[in-house]
Amino acid sequence: MNGVAGRIGRHTWLAFALIAPPLSLPAQAQLSKPGTAPAQGPSLSDAQRQGGDNATAGDPQGNAPIVPDAEFNAALPPLSGDINAPLESMSSMTKGQPKVEAIPVPQTAPPLPAAQSAQPLATGDTIGPIAPEDPQLAQPLTPLTGFDSTPLQTAADIKGTRAPEIRYDMDVRGLAELKLEDEFRGLSALREGKGKAANATQVAARAREDEQLAIRLMKSLGYYDATAVSTLQREAAGDGEGEAQAGRLKVVLTATPGRLYRLSSITVKADPTVPPDLIRSNLPLKVGEPIEAARIQGAEANVSLVLPQRGYPFVKVGDRDILLEDQGPEPVGAYTLPVDTGPRSAFGKLTTVGDRVFDLDHLNVFPRFDEGQLYDSRLTDDLRNALVATGLFNGIAVEPKRTGRMNPDGTEQIDLQVTQTKGPARTLSGEGGYSTGQGVRLQGSFTNRNAFKPEGAIIASVIAGTQEQGLSGTFRRSNAGRRDRTFQVIGSASHQNYDAFDAFIGTVAFRWSYDSTPIWQKKFTYAYGGELTGTNESVYDFARGERRRATYGIAAIPAQAVFDQSNDLLNPTRGYRLKLNLSPETSVRGAVRPYVRTMVEGTFYYPFNDSLVLAGRARAGAIFGIERDDLAPSRRYYGGGGGSVRGYGFQRLGPFDPQGNPVGGRSLNEFSLEARYRFGNFGIVPFVDAGNSYESTLPTGKNLRFGAGIGGRFYTNFGPLRVDVATPLNPRPGDGKVALYISIGQAF
């Protein structure tokens, strides 16, 4: 404890020495120890000068202490054990210390060295006593626990103005040749600061950070000797916003890549595979290529991707080792990659855990692989996607699990564990739209997708519109005994009141289908079923020259086939689609009249670039085996409207009765062309349409009506919101000047 106190005491004395004013000594002045009389007599001897400040005649080496240790330790103030106690006053620390008396100046003294700048005192002058201490120094210091740590406010803070700042520019050299400048600017600390900083130190810190960034980027291309140096240059001073500012700084960052390292050898350390070169053939690296980080990481990722597709679900790619050598004519690196392949595996059984939505019997409807088939991770992903598409899970995971069961071919059977997390089965949905001639149409529905397990859904829908009202109920069994197959039973009742007809329609139908979903879009889909419809409609009787109501009974066997090569179900931008509808029907109205309704449609989508897509459609329909006037008006073909020829009212294209109302026809043709330009979540679509309906069995292509317009699109995660405005180019008497269409989804 005494040693520590002694060190503290000496530090205290040093502090006093720093506070006291410097002394100017006369040529022959001497200092004596505290408490002794000033030394009188001759000047310092040669031995004393050689020994230094502490040298004496009896101690030529200068080792004798000025103050004995016992006297020094006795003079130290006592120390408290409480570290939070306030410090003692200066006066209490000086109690008991020797009194400092005035030092008389001797008549003669040895001259000071030439380097000493002190001025000599006049003869007979003395150094006066120490001035009385400031009373504030005698007060105890504030304890640390009571110290006010509130930050000081600057003048700018008080006035509410921003603190002064400096501006800087950045000049990057040496990265453009390596095509790294854009990537550098995207990550640069200097660029992130937007040319502003609090001071030059902050600018320098950002520059040092950017130096390391430039080096990392160059090393990522194989330049492992790369260096980067930044310099700060002061430009001419300027002012801004009425405040004087320091001159702008210019940061010049110079990058030097050095020599390019290339691969000298490629070694893969792994157990034997089937086929033997499975890993090396899927590691797309070649000797002589630059040691480029992105290329190497991509090659290793390809191994991790391909091997699970070729029977190795548990492959683990280890940490690469690249041994650099820079002593040869060209710098090179020896590349070594360890790979743990795990066992070669084949599909086993499905198992399930978690909050079960499906039992194992229904889960086994989904796989597209057979037990014993070589493992392929793509088929595992396909199973997961199919389960997601049901919409009944909050979460679903499919993971391979080792079993230890071996097949005769040496592969290990791998079970797939399906972890189910139950999601909500009930949903409410709605949609709405408006078009000239069709008015407002709103539809809402309630769906319980798992009311009758597994995947037996009940759907209730209501339609409320200015010209259509209806109710419908649907039972739908998804994945009915086979994946992607759907069975539906539908019952509906509706009232439709259009210019062409006013009808009350009741329908009962069933349908088997193989459909696409937004998650799983299929190339080929189909549907078939049966339908019974009873309808009471207003129809124009040309023989009597008036409208009257008639009742029809209709039995139909509708079928549909779709070949889809587009890239999106709701908003395609590439590819094409072909669709064929065929419906053998029988109309019962006094007599049985069989006939066939057909429709063929083709659409294409051609992208000029990421923003512009050219889309086109052609459609033709025909009804064989019956006269037009024997058909129920609701089963005839009409043209015009938002999904047909825009610019004309809904169902307004085709033959008319003498009262000016459309009566429909037995054939139809339509053509559309759109230029879909998208910017962000918005789009502009100029378009032109053409078409008509005809009384004849086949469309003739004569008397085509043209419409043109422009539309706006707002793209959402469930499809584009469409607003189209169109005008007829060759209108007939009675056609409107402008038609408006609002709906969800593209026109085709």
N, C-alpha and C positions, 0 to 999 in steps of 0.2 A: 504493500500500500504506500510505503514511503517513496518507493521508486516512481510510482505513478504520480504521486503528489508532486515530487520533485520536477517531473517533466511538465506537469501542468503549471507549476510555479514559474519555471523558466519561460514557458510560452507567454505567461502573463507579463513577465518583465520585458519580453521582446515587444509585446504589444504597447507597453508604456513607452519604450524607446521609439516606436514608430509614431506615437502620438506627439511626443515632445518635439519642440523645434530643433533643427540642427544647430550644433554648437560650432562657433568659430574660435579656435584656440590660437593664443599668441605663439611666437616662435619658440619660447622656452617653457610653455605650460606643461604640467604633469598632473595626472589623476591619481588620487590615493584611494585605498580601500575605504569602504563606508565605515564611519566611526573613528577614523584616525586623522591625525593632523596632516595638512598638506606637506608633501615632501619639499625640502629646501635644498639648495646646493647646486652642484654642477649639473651639466647635461647628461643624457643617457650615455653609458659607455658603449664601446664597440660590441662587447658581448651582449649587452642588453639589446642593441639594435639588431644584432644577428639573431637573437632568440625570439624576436617578435614582440607583440604588445605585452605579453605576460612575462617577459624575461626580466630577471633581477640579477644583481651581482652574485647572489648566492645560488641562483638557479639559472645558469646560462641557457638551458634548453627551454625555458619558459613553461615548465610543467607545474609550478606552484600555483594553487588556486588563489584567485583574488579574494574570495570569501570562503572561509572553511565550510565544509559540508554541514557540520553540526550547527553552525550559526545560520546557514542558509535554510536548513530544514526547520529550525526553530522559528524562523521568520515567516514560514508559510501559513496562510490562514487555514483554519480547520475546514474540512469538506463535509457536506451533509449527504446522508444516504438517500434522501428523497430527491429523485430526479425532476419532480414537478414543482419543487419549491422555488420561489423567486430568487434570482441571483442577489448576492450581497452588494451593498453600495461600495463605491470606490473608497469612501472614507474609512469604512470598517476594515478594508483590506490593507490600508496604510498604517493602522494602529500598531504600535510597537516597532515600526521600522526606524532605522537610524535617521536622525535629523540631518538633512543636507545643508551644510553651511556654505557661505560664500567662499569661493576659492580665490585667494590673492594671486595676482599675476606676478611671477618672479621677474627680476630685472633682465635676466638673460635666459635664453632657451635655444636649443638647437633649431635651425631652420627646418620647416616642413618640406617634404618633397615638392619638386616643381609642379607635379600634377595636381597638388592640393590647391583648390581655388579659394580657400578661406582667406578673409582679410585679417591682418594682424590688429590686435587691440592696441590702443594707445598705452603708453607707459603709465603704470599705476592703476589701470582699470581692473575691475574684478567682474566675474560673472555673477549676476544678481541671483537672488533666491527664486525658486519656482513660483510662478504666479498662483494665486488661490484658484482652486478648482471650481468649475461651474457647478452651481447647486443642483442642476438636473442630473449631473453624474452621480450625485450622492443618493439619488432615489433608486429603490429596487426595480429591476426590470419586470415587465409584465410576464406572468406565467404563460407557457405555451398553450395551455388549455383556454386561456382568455384572449388569445391573439386574434385580432380582426383580420380575416383572410379575404375580405371582399376585394375583388380586383379594382384597380384604379380605373377611373373613367378618363378617356382622352377628351380633348376639346371637341373632336368630331362626334364622339358618342353623345356628349351633352347637347350639342346643337342638332343632333339627329341627322347629320350628314355622314356620308361614307368616308372611311379612312383613305388616305392617299394610296395609290397603287401605281405600279409601273407596268408598262406595256412591253411586249417583246414579239419579235418575228422569228421564224424558224426556217433554216435552210438545210436540207438533208442532201448529202452528196454520197454517191457510191452505191445506193440501193436500187436506183431506177434500172441500171444495167442488169441487175439480178431479178428484176420484176418483183421486188419486195416492197417498193415504196408505198403502194396502196395498203398492203397489210400492215406495214409499219405505222402509217398515219392512223389506221383504225385502232391501234393499241397504244399510241404514243401518249405519255404523260404530259408532254408539252402541248400537244394538240388538244388534249382533254381540258387543259387550263384555259383554252380559248384566247391565248395571247395576253393574259392578265396574271399578275402575281403581286404578293404583298411587298416583296423585296427581292433583291438580286440573289440572296441566299436560296430562296425558294426556287427561283429559276434554275440555279446551278444544281439543286437537288433533283429537279425534274430532268435536267439534261443528263445527269449521271444515271438515272433510271432508264432513260432512252438509250444510253450507250449499251447497257446490258441487254435491252430489248433488241437492238440492232445486231449484237453479237449472237444472241439466241437464234434470230431469224436466219442469219448467214450460216450458222452451224447446222440448222435444219436442212440446208441444201447441200451439206457436205464440206463446207469451208470451216474446218475445225481450228485453223490458225487465225481466224478472223479477229480484227481489232476495230474499235470505234473510239473516236476522240471528239469531245465537244469543247468549243471555245465560246466565250461570251464577249461580244463587242458592243461598245457604247456608241449609239448613233446620235444624231443631232437632237438637242432638247426641244420639247414642244409643250403645249398646254392643251388642256381638255376641260370642257365644262367650266371655264373660268378659273380653274385651279392650276397653279404652277405644278408641273410634274417634272420628274427627272427625264432625261432623254431616253428614247426607246432603246431596248437591248436587242441585239441580234444574236441568236444562238446558231452557230454553224456546227453541225454534226457530220463528221467525215467518217465513213465506213470503209474499211479496207478488208476485202474478203480473204486475201492470201491464196494459198494453193487449194485445189479441189481434190478431196479424198475419194477414191473409188474402191469398189469391192475387189479384193484379191482372191477370195475363196468364200464358198458358201457351204456350211456344214450343218446337217440336221441330225440331232441325237434323239432317236426314238426307237421303240420296239418295232419289229416287223409288222407291216400292214398288208392288206389285200385290196388292190394289187400292190406290189412292192414299192412302186414309185408314187403312191397316192399323195404323200405329203409334199415331196419335192416338185411334182408336176403341178401342184396347186399353190406353190410358193413362187409367184412370178417375179423372181429376182435373177439377174444375170451378172456374171463376173465382168468387171469393167464398168458397170453402171455407177453413177455417183451415189455416195452414201446419203441418200436423201430421206429425211425422217418420214415424210408423208408416204413415200413409196414403200418404205420398209414396214411402216405400221399398216398400210393397206394390204400388203402381201401377207402379213401375219394374221390380219383379220379375215382374209380369204381362207386361210387354213382353218380358223375357228368356225367359219361358216360352212365350208364344203364337207369337212369330215363328219359332222353330225348328219349330213344328207347322204353319206355313203356308209352308214352303219356304225359310227363311233359317236354315240351321244354324250360321252363323258370326257371328251378330249379337253386337255388343258395345255395351252401354249405358255411355255415358261418365259423367263426374262432373257432376252437376247444378250449376247456378249460380242462386242466389236473391239478387236485388238488393233489399235492404230499403229502404223509404222511410217515414220517420216524420213528415214535415212536413205532410201533408195532414190532413183531418178524421179519417181513420182510417188507422192504419198498415197498409201493404201490402207485398207482395213480388212481384217479377217473376221467374217461373220459366222457366228455359231448360234443355233436356235435349239433349245431343248423342248421336246414335245412329249407329253404323257398322253398316249392315245386312249388308254382305258380298253375295256374288252370290246371286241366286235360283237354287235348285238342285233337281235331280231325282235319284232313286236310280240308281246305276250298278251296278257289280259288287261281289261280295264278294272280299276278299283276306284272307290270314291270315299271322300271324307267331307266333313263340314255340314252346313245347314242344307240338307238335301232338298232339291227341287225335283230332280229326276231320279228314279231308281236305276239300277244297272241294266234292266231290260230295255228301258227307253234310251239310256246312254249308248247302248250298243247299236242303235239305229244310225248314229252319226258317223262312225269311222269309215274312211275310204281305203282301209288296208285290211289284210287278213292276218290271222295269227300265224306266226312263223315267217312272215315276210321281212326282208332285211330292213332295219330301222332307217327311217328317213324323217328328219326334223320337219320338212315341209308338210308331211302328212299329219304330224302332231300339231303344227300351226293351223292346218286346215280344220282339224277337229275343234280346236279352241275357237276359231272364227265362227264355226257353225253354231256352237253353243252361245256365243255372244249374240249372234243374230236372232236368237229366240226372244231377247229382251226381258228375260226373267231373272237375270242375275245382276247383283251389285258388283260381284267379282267372280272370276273364274280362272283357274290355273290348271294346266295339264303338264305334269312333270314325269320324266322317265325315272323308274326306280329299279335298282338291281335286285335280282331274285336268286342268283346262283344256279338256276335251272339251265342245263345245257342242251342244245339241239344236236342232232346227229352230225350236222355240218360244222360243228365247233363254235357256233355263235351262242351267246347267252340270251335267254329270254328276258325281255325287259317289260315290266308292267307299267302302264300309264296310270298315274294317280290323279284323279280329277277332284280338285278341291272346289266345292260349291259354296257360294255366299248368296243367300236368297235376296232377291230384289223385289220391288213393288210390282204387282201383277195388274193393277188397275190404272187406267189412264183416261184422261179427258182430252179431246182434241177438237179443233175447229178450223174451218177454212171459209174464205169468202171471196167474192169477186163481183165484177160488174162489166156488162158489155151492152152496147147499143142493140136493142131488139130483144135482149134476154133479161135486161134489168138487173136488179140486185139478187144475188144468190148466196145464202149463208147456210153452212152445214156444220152441225156439231155431232159428236159421237162419244159414247162411253164404251170402254172395252175392258173386260176382265179376261186376260190372256191365258189364265190357268184355272178357269171355273170348273172344268171337267178334266182332271189330270189323266194323262200328261198332255199339256198344250191344247186343251179343248177350250176355245175362247167363245165368249158371248159378246156380240157387238150390237148396240142399239144406236140408231142414227135418226136424226131429224133434219129435214130441209125446210128452210123458211126463206121464201123469196117473193119478189113482186109478181112473178109469173110461174113459179113452181113451188109446191108445198108437198111434203111427203114424210112417211115414216117407214123404217125398215128394221128388221132384225136378222142377225146372221149368226149361225153356229159354224165355227171354223176349227178344224183339227189340223194343226201343222205337223209336219214330219209324220204323216199318217202311215205307219207301217214301213215307211221308207223315207230316207233323208230327202228333204226339199220337196216332198209331195204334200199337197194341201187338198183337203176335202172341205167343201162348204155347202151349207143348206141356207137358202135365202128366201125371205118372205118380205114383200114390200107393197105399199099402197101409196099412190101419188096422184096429184092433180097438176096438169100442165096446160097452161093457157097462153098460146102463142098465136101469131098471125096466121100460121099454117093450119093449126087445129087447136081444139079445146078438148082435152081427154082426161078421163078418170081411169087409171090403170092399176090393176092388181096382178102381182106376179109371184109365183112360187118356182124356185129353180134349185138345182144342185150342180156342183162343178168340181171336177178334179183338175188340178193344175200343178205345174212345175214352174215356179216363179223366181224372178230376181228380187233381191233386197238391196237397200243402199250399202250394206256391209258386204254382201256376196252377190255380185253381178255376174250372171251366167251368160254364156255365149248363145245357148239354145234354150228356149222355154216354150211351153205349150200349155194348152187348156182345152178341155172338152166337158160337155155336160148335157143337161136337159132343162127345158123351160116350158112352163105353162103360163099363158098370159090371157087375162080377160080384160077387155077395154071397151069403154063407151066413149065415142068420139064424134065431134062435129065434122062433117064431110060435105064438100060441095058436090051436088048431083048435077052433072052436066046435062043429063036427059031432062030433068025437071027445072033446071036453071035456078036452083036455090040450095042453100045449106040446110042440112038435116043431120040428125044424130043417128048413129048406127053402132051396133054392138058386134064385136069381133071376138072369136076364140082362136088363140094361136098356140100351136105346139111347135117347138123348135129344138134342134140338136146343134147348138153352136160349137164351133171349134176354132182354135187360133194357134198359129205357130209363129215364133219370132226368132230370127237369127240376128244376134246383136254383136257387132264388132266395135262398138263405141267405147270410150274410156270412162264414161260416167253416166249414171242412171238418170239424174235430174238435170245436169248441166254438161252435156257432152261437148268436147272441143276437138275430138279427133275420131275418125272411123266412120262406120256406116251401120244402118239397121235395115232389115227387110222384114215386113210383117204381112201375113196372109190371114184373112178371116173368111170362114166358110160356114154358112148356117142353113142347112136344109130345114124348111118350115112348111107348116100346113095351116092355112087360114080356114076356119070353119064359120061360115056365115050363110046359112041356108044350104050350102054345098061345100064339100071338101075340095080345096084348091091347093095342091102342093106347089112349092116353088123353092128357089135357092137364092140366097143373098150372098154376094161375094164382095170382097174389098181387098185390094193389094196396095201396099204403101212402101216407099223406099225413101230414106233420108241419108244425107251424107254431111260430114263435118271436116273441113280442111283448115288447119291453122297456118296462117301466113307467118305469124310470130307469136310470142307469148301473149300479146294483147289483142290480136285481130284474128277472128275465125269466120270463115265463109261457110254458111249452112244452107242447105237446100232440101226441098221435099217435093215429091211427086206422088199423087194418090189417084186411084181410079176404082170405081165401084160399078157393079152391074147386078140386076135382079132378073133371073131367068124363070120362065114358066108361068107367068101370070100377068094380066093386064094391070096397068097402073091403078085404075079406078076400083079394082077388086082388092087392092092392098089397103090395109088400115093406114091412115095418114101418118101415124107414128112410126111405121115401118118403112116409109119411103126415104129417098135420099134428097137432101137439101144442101145448098151451098150458102156461104156467107157467114160471117161471125169471127170471133177471136181465134178459133181453131181452124178456120177455113180461109175464105178470102176477106181479109180485113179491108175496111172502108165501106162495107155493105152490112146491113142489119142482119141479125141472127135469122137464118133460114130464108133470107130474102132473095136468093139467087135460084132461078129455075122458072118453070111455067107458072102462070098466074090464072086465077079464075076471073070472070068478068067483073067481079067486085074489087079486083086489085089485090087479092090475098094470094100468097104462094100456095100451090097445091102439091109441090114436090114432083119427083120423077123416079124412073127406074135405073138411071145411070148418073154418074158423077165423074168429073175430073177436076183436079186442083194442082197448082204449082206455086211454090214459094221460094224466095231467095232472100237471105239476110246476111248482113255484114255486122258481126257482133264484136264491137270494140269495148274492151274493159280497161278501166284505170282504177286500181285499188278495189274497193267494194262497190264501185259504181260502173255503169256501162251505158253506151249509146248504141242503138241498133236501127239503122235505116233498112227498110225492107220493101219488097214489091211482091204482090200476090196476083194470081190469075186463076179462073175456074168458072164452072157453071154446072148445073144439073139439067138433065134432059128427060123427055118423055120416053125416048127410045130405050131399047134394052142395053145397047152399048153406047158409051159417050162418043160424040162425033167430033169434038174439038172445035166446033163452030160457036160463034157468038160468045167467045170468052170475054169475061168481065175482069178488068184490071183495077187493082187498088194499090196505093203506095202510102208510105208514112214513115214515121220515126218513133222509136220506143226508148224508154229508159229502164234500166235494170238496177236493182239493189240486191247485192249478193249476200245471202245469209247461209248459216250452216245447214239449213233444211231445204235450200234451193233458192233460186232468184225470184224476187218480187218483180212482176212485169207490169208495166204501164205502156200501152201502145195507143198512138193517135194516128188515124189513117183517113184517107179521102178516096172516093172512087175516081178513077181516071177516065172512064167512059160510062158515066151514070145514065140510068134510064129515068124517065119521068117518075117522080115520087121518091127517088133515092136521096138520102140525106147528104149534106156537104161534108160532114165530119163524123167519124165514129170513134168511140173511146172504149178501151178494153183494159180491165185490171184483173190480174189473177196471179197465182203462184206457179212457177215453172216456166220454162221456155215454151214458145208456141209449138215447137216440135223438137 
